[in-house]
Amino acid sequence: MRNGGQLLVESLVALGATKGFGVPGESYLAVLDALHDSKGELDFVLCRNEGGAAFMAAAWGKLMGQPGLCFVTRGPGVTNASIGVHTAMQDSAPMILFVGQVGTDMKGREAFQEIDYRAVYGTMAKWAVEIDDVARIPEILARAWTTATTGRPGPVVIALPEDMLTSLTDVAPLRGPARVAEPAPTVEAVSETLKLLQTAQRPLVLMGGCNWTGAGQAALQEFAEASHIPVVAAFRYQDQFDNFSPVYAGEAGVGMPGHVKALIRDADVILAINVRFGEMTTDGYSLLNVPVPNQTLIHVHASDREIGKIYQPTLGIQAGPNAFSGALRPVSGDWQDWCAQGRKAYLEGFELPAQPSPVDMGLVTAHLREVLPEDAILTNGAGNFTVWPNKFYKFGPQARLLAPQSGAMGYGVPAAVAAKVAHPERIVVCFAGDGDFQMNCQELGTAMQAGAQPIILVLNNGIYGTIRAHQERNYPARVSGTELENPDFVMLAQSYGYHAERVEATEDFPAAFARARASRTGALLELQISPEALTPRQTLTQMRQAAQKSKETS
């Protein structure tokens, strides 16, 4: 006999789980007790806030391709964690959120911290369920694991009533995960894809999403290079294709470069693989007509619910990205110049003017491109500062980017901690704005306790940069609610045991970063950035003046 908490933990270990992130609560004490006996098999990473814990689980799922696990208490705990559920959903990242629930005898009375999880998370997660019968834990957990990882991956929320967790059962735990074969395309579908591409004058591959394997990525790259077809990555999935490839042409995301917009808009045949057509990847749904694009669209996705959701494809193929890419054969056509122009424009995008700032992030990022190892992991939250890791770093086959498609501030620090937990031997660098950093800076304590301390670059310009940019463009010179008074970030980091320095000039960064890399307890570098350096090619003053001139002439 075992109780529900023990049955849950033993089943998770059998499924292959090794880490869980969370904040303790009295509503799931039986699970915490079972985790006490599973140390070395399923470790509990103690976090400081449920939002940070949920971000760590979402990042783990995106990085590892296995559900990131998060454990939180009911009511305030799970509502804090909702930001990670939303992020995992928009990222198509596998995640399971376990949340304590009131006892089954109290449900429906608005008991202390009671929430109807199915109602609250029914539209935010792939599946929201409550386990009322201890004997059904293995069944529901098996379904949750499969739901989180197959089709379009995403988050599952599982509510655990207290009395269910303490009830005894003789039901056996799971023995392992289900082996689900990736859906493969039919011969006819592949043949028609190649025929449509063969008729193109300006073909384009648009790729993204989770669930890629190394073999699948290599197969797609081999096909694109042999066929001389340019490849564009979907928003914040540029790490899924080798940026050093001669066919890679950039990322279709927020702040989309003009040449990427032109590639998508002017392409006559688009092969979209593993892509969720979101607002950022389509420049506000403007690059392809809704619902029927002018371009011939071949949409390949493992989930039938993504095909035709927004755009009606010429050909929709329900297939996994790896199985589909492995079935492709090279095609040929008179489009080599089209491909070369896309690549040339991508490389020219790295040419930047000097930034009007004590620390020039253009030169800082160029230095990082030179010194970071091939398997570096970069993370970021949300803000104008994300342009540096997202647009000015080149990701090779081994490098990874953990960045939220949801545009959630505060993701970068927890994601970096999760990455360091997963790969303590790799260099993990978090880019964080001063506002973004303060959303989850308390997770430095999690990193300290877990021995998983990354390098954090805090870009301190004293403002909420993205909102200030919108403000200056729409209400120039009318600043409201976007200026920050900040703490001493160096002292804050040092209090958590970090090596920390303030970098006040560009020329000081290389030596400071070398010291950060040498630190055994992680490092934080506070970079002094001028508010004027709001975007790489337009200053805050120029932004304001352009908006004022536009208003005067309208």
N, C-alpha and C positions, 0 to 999 in steps of 0.2 A: 504494500500500500504506500502511496505517496500523496502529498497534497497538490493542489492546483499549481502553486508556485514552483514546486519541484518538477512537476510534469512539464510546465512551460519551459523552464530553463534547460532541462535535459533534452527536450525536443529541439530547442534552438541550437544546442551544441551539436546534435546529430545532423542538423541542417547545414552546419559548417560555420555558424556564427562564432566569432572570436572576441569581438569588442561590442560594447553597448555604451551609449552616452546618456547621461541623465542627471536629474536632481531628485533626491530621495523624498518620499512622502509616506504618510501613515496608511494611505489607501492601498499600497502594494507591498506591505512589509513581508509577506510570504515570499514574494519574488526576490526581494533583497536578501532574505535569509537563504534562499536557494542559491543565489549568486555567491554567497559566502563559501559554499562548498564547491563552487565551480571555478575557483581561482586557478588561472593557468589554462583553463579551457574557454571560459567566457568571462572576460574582465570587464568590470564596470568602471568607466571613466567618469569621475565625479565632476560635474560642471557647476557653474555659479549661477546660471539663469537658464530656464527651460528654452528660451529662444536660442541661446548659444548652443545648447545641447542638440536641439532640433537641426540647427544649421550644420553641426558636426555630422549628424547622421545623414543629412541630405548630401553633404560633400563626400562622405565615405561611399555612399551608393554610387555617386557619379564617378569617383576615382576607381573603385574596386569592382564595379559591376555586380555587386552583391548587396542585398538590402542593408542599408545603414539602420541600426537599431537605436531607438530612443525610448527611455523610460521616464515618465513624469506622473505626477499626482493629478488628481481630478481638479475641476474648476479652474482656479487661477493658473495652475501648472500647465494644463493642456491648452488654455487660451494663449498663454505665453508662447507655447510651442507651435502654435498655428502658423507662424511665419515660416518655419522650416517645412511644414507640410505644403504650403502654397509654393514655396521655392522648389521643392522636389517635384511637384506636379508640373510646373512650367519648364523645369529642366529635363523632364522625362527621366528622372533618377529614381532607382529603387530604394524604398525606405519603409520601415514599419515603426509606427509610433504606438507604444503600449502605454495605456493610461488607466490609473486606478479609477474605480467607480464605486458609488455607494452600494451597500448591500441590496440584494434583490428584494428584500422585504421592505425597503424604503423607497423604491423607485416610483417616480411619478408624483411625489409629495413636495418637490423642491426642497429636498433634504440638503444638509450642509454641503455646499460646493457641487451639487448635482447638476449635470448637463446631459441633454439628449445628444449623444455623439453622432448618431446617425443623421439627425436633423442638421446639426452644426457643420459636420464635415462631409455630408453626402455629396456636395458639389465641389469640394476642395480636394478630395482624395479619390483614388481609383475605387476604393471600397472602404466603407466604415461599418464595423460590426461589433457586437457585444456578445461575449461568451457567458451564457447563463448557466451552462451545465459543464461541470468539471470534466466529464467524460468526453466532451467534444473538443477539448483543447488541441489534441493532435490533428484532428480533421480540419479545424478552422485555421490553425497555424500553417498547415501544409498548403491550404488554398491561398492564404495570405502571401506566403513566400512565392508561390507561382504567379499570383496576380501582380505582385510588385515587380517581377523580373521579366515577364513575357509581354508580347505585343508591344504597346508603347509602355515602357517601364514607368513606375510612379509610386506614390506613397499609399500605404494602407494604414488605417487607424483601427486599433483593437482595444475596446474597453474591457476592463477586468474587474467585475464586482468583487468586493472584499470577501464575502462569504464563499464565493466560488473558489477563490484562491486558497482558502483554508480548508475546503472540503476534501475528503480523502477519496481515492479511487484506485482500482487495480488495473486501470487502462494503461497499456504500455506506451512509452514515449515513441516518437518517430524514430525511424532508423536512418533516414537520410532524405535529401531532397528528390523530388521527381525529376527525371531526365526528360526535358522537353526539347525535341528537335526543332531547330530554327526552320520556319516555313521557307520552302524553296520555290523559285519561279518555275513555271512550266516552260518546256522547250519552245512552245509557240510564243509565249510572252517575251522570252529573250530574243527570239528571231524577229519579232515585230519591233522590239526596241532598237535592234541593230539596223533594221530597214529604215526606221524613222530618222535615226541619227545619220544614216548614209545619205539621206536626201537633204540634209541641212547645209546651210552656208555659214551659219554662225551658231554652232552647238555650244552648250554649256552644261557642266555638271555642278549641281548644287547639293552639298552633302552636309549632314550634321547628326545630332542625336547620340544617345548612348547605345550600348550593346555591340559596339564594334570590337572585333578581335584583331590581333596583329596580322593574321593571315588575310582577313577581309580588307583591312586598310591597304596592305601591300598589293592585293589583287586589283583594287580600284586604282591605285597609283600606277600600276603597270599598264592597265587598260588606258587610262587618261594620257599617259606619256606616249604610249605606242600610237595612240589615235590623235595626238596633238590637240586635245580638247581642254580648254581652260577649266579650272576647278575653283569654285567659290565656296567657302565654308559658311554655314548658317551662324547666326548670332551666338558668339561665345563658345563655338565648337571648332575654332581654328586649330586646336591641338589634335584634332582627329585626322588631319592630313598633313603630310610633310611640307612645311612652308619653304623648304629649300628646293623643292621640286620645280623644274622649269615650267610646269603647267599651273602651279598654284598662283592665284591672282588676287587673293584677299578675302576679307570677312564681310558678310552682309549683316551688319548689325547697327546699333545706335551710332550716329555720327558716320554713316556710310559714305566712303569716298565716292567721288563722282564717277570714277572709272568703273567701280563695282555696280553702281546704279545703271550705268550704260550697258555693262555686260548683261545684266538681267533683262533690262528693258529692250535691248536690241537683239538679243538672242532669238533665233527662230525655232530652235528645239532645245528644251530644257529637260535634262534628266535629273530629277530631284530624288535623292536617295536618303531615306531615314529622316526626312525633314518634316517638322511641324511648322506649317506656314503661319508664323506669328507676325505681329505688327512690325517688329524691328527688322526681321529678315526681308520684308517686302516694302520697306519704307512707307509704312502706314497703308499697306495694301494698294499702293499706287503703281507699282512696277508691273503688276499683272492685273488685268481687268477681272473684276468679280461679277459673276461666278465663272465666266468662260474667258480664259486668257487669249490674247492674240497669238501668243507663242504656242507651239505644239508642246504640251506638257506631258511628260511621262513621270508619274508619281509612284515611287516604290516605298512601301512601308509595311512593317510587320503587323500593324493594326489596321483592320478594315475601316475602323471608325475615323481614321485620319484621312483616308483617301476620299476625296470629294467633299470634305467637311467645309471647305471654303472655295476651293477652285475645282472645277470639273475638268479632270485630265483627259487628254486625248487617249491615253492608255494608263489605267491604274493597275498596279501589280501588288498583290499582297504577298510580300516576301521579306525575309530578314536581310539586313544590309550585307552580311558576309556571304550568305548563300547566293544572293543576287550578284554581288561583285565578282565572286568566283566563277560565275557562269558567263561573264562577258568575254567577248572576243574583240580584238582591235578592228576599228573601222577607219576608213580613209576618205579624205575630201580636200577641197581647196580652201582650207580655213587656217593654215599654219600662221598666216600674218595676224589673223584675229586673235589667236592664242598668244602669239609673241607680244602683241600690243598690250594685252591684259597683264602679262607678266612684267613688261617694261613699266607700265603705269604703277603696278604694285611696288616695284623696287624704287621708283622715283618718289614714292610717297614717304620714304625714309629720309629724304632730303629736307631738312628743316631750317628755318631761320633761327638765329640766336634768340633764346627766350628772355623776356625782360624780367628777370628774377635772380635773386642771389644764388639760388641753386637752379641750374638749367636742366630740366628733366629730359630734354632731348639728348643731352650729352650723358646724363646719368644712365638712361636706358641703353644708349649705345655702348657704354662701358659694361653694363650687365650682359649685353649680347656677346661681348667678347670673353667675359670671365666666368659666367655661369656654366656648369657642366651640362652635358647633353640630356641628362635625366632630371633637370631641375623642375620643381613644381612651383607654379606661380598662382597666387590667389588674389582676389579683390572683391570688394563689396560693390557699392554704387556711388557714382559721382563723376564729375568731369575728369578727375585724376585717372580714371580707369582707361582713358585713351592710351596711356603709356604702356601698360602690360597688354592691352587688347589690340593696339594698332602698331606699336613700335617694337615689339619683340617677335622674334622668329622661332616658332616651335618646330623642332625636329621630331622624328618618330618616337623618341623616348620622353620628351618633355610633356608636361601636362599643365592645363589651365583649369582652375576651379573658380568659376565666376557665375553669378546667378542670372539666368534669363528673366527672372522676376524683377530684376532691378532693385533687390533688397539691400538697403544699407545695413552694415554690420555683419555681413556674411564672411568677409575676408579673413578676419582673425580666427573665428571658429573653424573655418575651412582649413586654414593653415595648421591649426592644432590637430585636426583630424588627419590631415595628410602626414604630419610628423608622427602621429600614433601609428598610422599604417606603414610608413616607410621612415623609420628613425635614421636610416643611413643616408637618406637623400637630403639635398638642400631644398628647403622650402622658403620662399620669399613672398611675404604678404605686402601688397600695396594698399594703403589705407589713407583716405583723407582725414583731416582732423575731426570733422563731424562724423564721418563714417566710423572711425576708430572708436569714438566714445559711445557708439551704440552697443559695443560688446567688449570693451577694454577689460572688463572684469574677468574675462576668460584667460587672461594672462595667469591668473591663479590656477586655473585648470591645467594649463600648459606646465606650470611650475610643479604641480603635484604629480602630474603624469610623466614628467621628464620628457616632454614633447614640445620643446621650445623652438619656434621658427625664427627667422629674421623678419622683422617688421619695419617697413619704411612708412613713416607717417609724414604725409605731405601737408604741411601746416601753412595754410594761407589765410586762416582766420575767418573764413566764410563758408556757407553752404554753397559751393561753387555752381552746381547745376541749376539750383533755383535762382541764384543771383544772375546767371546768364539769361534765363527766361525772363526774369524781372527787367533786366536792362534792355532786352529786345522788345518787351511789350509795354513796360512802364519806365522808360529811361530816367535815371537820376532820382528815382523814387524808391529808395532802399527801405525795405521793411521786413524785419524778422529773419535776416540772412547773415548778420554779423555775429561772430562767436568770440566769447572771452574764454580762453582755454587754460587748463592747468599746465603745470610743468611736466610735460610728457616724459622727460628724461628721469626726473625724480620718481614719477609714477612707476615707470618700468623697473627702475632700480629697486623699488620697494618689493617688487615681485621676483627679485633675484636675477633680473636680466642685466646684461651688459648694455649700456645705453649712452648715446652721444647725441649732441646737437650739431648738425652740419650746416654751416652758415655760408659756405661758398662752394661752387662747383668743383674747384680744384682740390677741395678737401675730401670729396666723396670717395675716391678710390682707396685711399688709406683707411678711411673709416669703415668702408665695407669689408676690407681685408680683415680688420680687427673684429668685425661682426661675425665673419665666417669662422674665425679662430676661436670664438667664444664657445664654451661647452654648455653654457646655460642660456642659449638664445641671445638675441640682440634686438634692440630697437634703435633706429636712427631717425631722429626728428629732422626733417629737411625743411629749411626755411624757403618758402615759396611766396612770391609776390602775388597778390590778388590780380594784378594786371595780366599774369600768365594764365588766364582762364582757359584758353584753348591754344593748341600749338601754333595756329596761324592767325589768330585775331585776339588783340588785347581787350581787356575790359573797357578801356576808354574808347577804342575803335568801335566796339559793339554798341556802346551808348551813343556815340556820335552818329553812327549809321542809323540807329533807331530814331534819334531826334530829327535828323535830316528827312527821314521818310515821313515822319508825322508832320513836319513843316510843309512838305510838298503835296501831302494828300488832302 
